[in-house]
Amino acid sequence: MIDMNTYQQSARKFAVYPEHYEIVYPTLGLSGEAGEVAEKIKKLLRKNTLMPMGIDSYTREEIAKELGDVLWYLANLATDLGYDLSDIAEMNLFKLTDRQHRNVIQGEGDNR
């Protein structure tokens, strides 16, 4: 199993985009790939096969591949911002734990 920082460093080797478009390029790619995941899920909803047992192994793998693309763009955006994925994961868990302790995990707003 690969750790996130190792993945991030390896993913960077495939980053081919103009340096003046750092941050912007992976942000747009992240949005696009997340949209592709959403489209696959939407089609399952339309076919009424959204329940996990209703998703065939081929479709499940295709969604996983799109999630890999999401991860690639996320890793490169994190790199462009100067963060390791493990730092981002830790920050996120800290934020969620804090919200849970304050009983606002289901609230609204970025800084609730």
N, C-alpha and C positions, 0 to 999 in steps of 0.2 A: 504494500500500500504506500502511496506517495503522500508526503506531507505537503501542505499548502504552499509553503515557501519554496520548496524544491520545484513544485509545479510552476509557480510564478516565475522563477528564474529560467526554467526550461521553456515556458511559453514565450518569454521575451525574445528568444532566438528566432521566433517566427513573426515578430512584429515588423512589418514592412509598411510603414506609412510615413509621409513627410514629417520631419521633426518639428516643423512649425505648426503641425496639427496635433501635437501631443495634447492629451486630455480631450480635445474635441473629437478626434477620430474614434478612439475607443468608446467614448460616450455615445456617439451615434450608432456605432456597431452594437453596443450593448442593448440599446433600445430596439434596434432592428431584430437582433436574435431573440430577445425576450418576446417580441411580437410574433416571431415564428413559433415559439413555444405556445403562445396564446392561441395562435391560429390552429395548431394541431389539437389543442384541447377543445376549442370551439367546434371543430369538425366532429369530435367525439360526442360533444353535447348535441349537435344537430342530428347525429345518427343514433342518439340515445344509448350510447355505449360508454358513458363516462365512468361508470362504476369500475373500480380497479379490476375486478374479475372479468369485466366486459372488454378490457383493453387487451388486444392480442399482443403476443410477444414482439412481433415486428414493429407495431406502432409504439409500444413501450420503449423499444430500443431507439427508434427514430426520435422520440421525445428526449431520451437520454443524450443522444448525439447533439441535439440542439442545445440542451443544457450545458454540454461541453463547450459549445461556441459561446454561450453566455459567460461561462467561467473564464474562457480565454480573454474576452474583452474586459471582464471585471479585473482579472489579474493585471492586464496591461494598463488599465486606467489607474489601478492602485499604484503600480510602478511609477506612472507619470506624475502621480500626486505625492510620491515619496513615502508610501506605506507598504509594509509587508501584509500579505493576506492574513497572516496570523494576528497581526496587530488589529486589523479591521474586525476579525472574528471576535477577538477579545473585547474590543470596544463595544461591539454589538451585544455580546452577552452581558457586559457590565450594565449597559443601558437597559436591557430587558429585565435584568435582575432588580435594578433600581426601580423601574416602573412597577414590577410585581410587588416589591416591598411597600411601595406607596399606594398600591391598589389602583393603579391607573393604566394597567397593561391593555385594557380594552378601550381606553379613552381615545381622544383625537388630538392631533397636533404633534409636531416634531419634538418639542421640548416639554412635554407634559409631566 
